[in-house]
């Protein structure tokens, strides 16, 4: 394991299905520089690794000592590999993420699932100690999640703990999921799932979720129905998990909740309807770290998870 320099800046990279966000993060958690670029999701793993390296170079300063990557997919932090993934990123499963990026940048790399990294930042902000339980969901291109129990983020067997988007959902009955199964929450509650549902209901194509949200704002009944259905599906799933886990907080982030009150209010209403009496006052909240949650969580990985040093002599700083 590479030596850690806790007071020096590190680079945090958040890899999602549509964009890569990069930040240079100081030892005290202050963001010193930011950069974003599109994810080349359809071009394969090498193109994604190249884009990650490009994003890191855009924010890097000479004193940066490590890179933390919060990435889509089931990530094994110990080996630095992508254990499995949906087809959102082409050929992403099996990628040697840590070694590939370390070789391209010359810096040691720590990595984990993107939502777990953001949840770790949320958990740290809660400062609830060893007894804290957290459910964290990120609803965007997919539906990701993380669970913390007794103050610790759970990784589970094969690193799969927290993949909330692959819970069965009645609203998604018969719909294919990106993981290859049928009827999972992601198929109806993620941005592409809501958009596809609108097209099924209306017969009119929509290029993206924001288009559906705009039509809902103009009272298009099919757009309203698609958004409410996706939100309620997410709320019901989270409410059921809350009954099972008894969390102190349920945080819901990602791009989809930002489309407006129709989505958020529908999710919260469906969530509340599922709760057992001892949890009746619990409600979902936006992540406390806001838009920086994922990159701050990624940067924090360099302090808590194995660092994989560069293995190639041809690394370019």
Secondary structure, 3 states (H helix, E strand, C coil): CCCCCCCCCEEEEEECCCEEEEEEECCCCCEEEEEEEECCCCCCHHHHHHHHHHHHHHHCCCCCCEEEEEECCEEECCCCEEEECCCCCCCCCCCCHHHHHHHHHCCEEEEEEHHHHHHHHHHHHHCCHHHCCEEEEEECCCEEEEEEECCEECCCHHHCCCCHHHCECHHHCCCECCCCCECECHHHHCHHHHHHHHHHHHCCCCCCHHHHHHHHHCCCHHHHHHHHHHHHHHHHHHHHHHHHHCCCEEEEECCHHHHCHHHHHHHHHHHHHHCCHHHCCCCCECCCCHHHHHHHHHHHHHHHCCCECCCCCCCCC
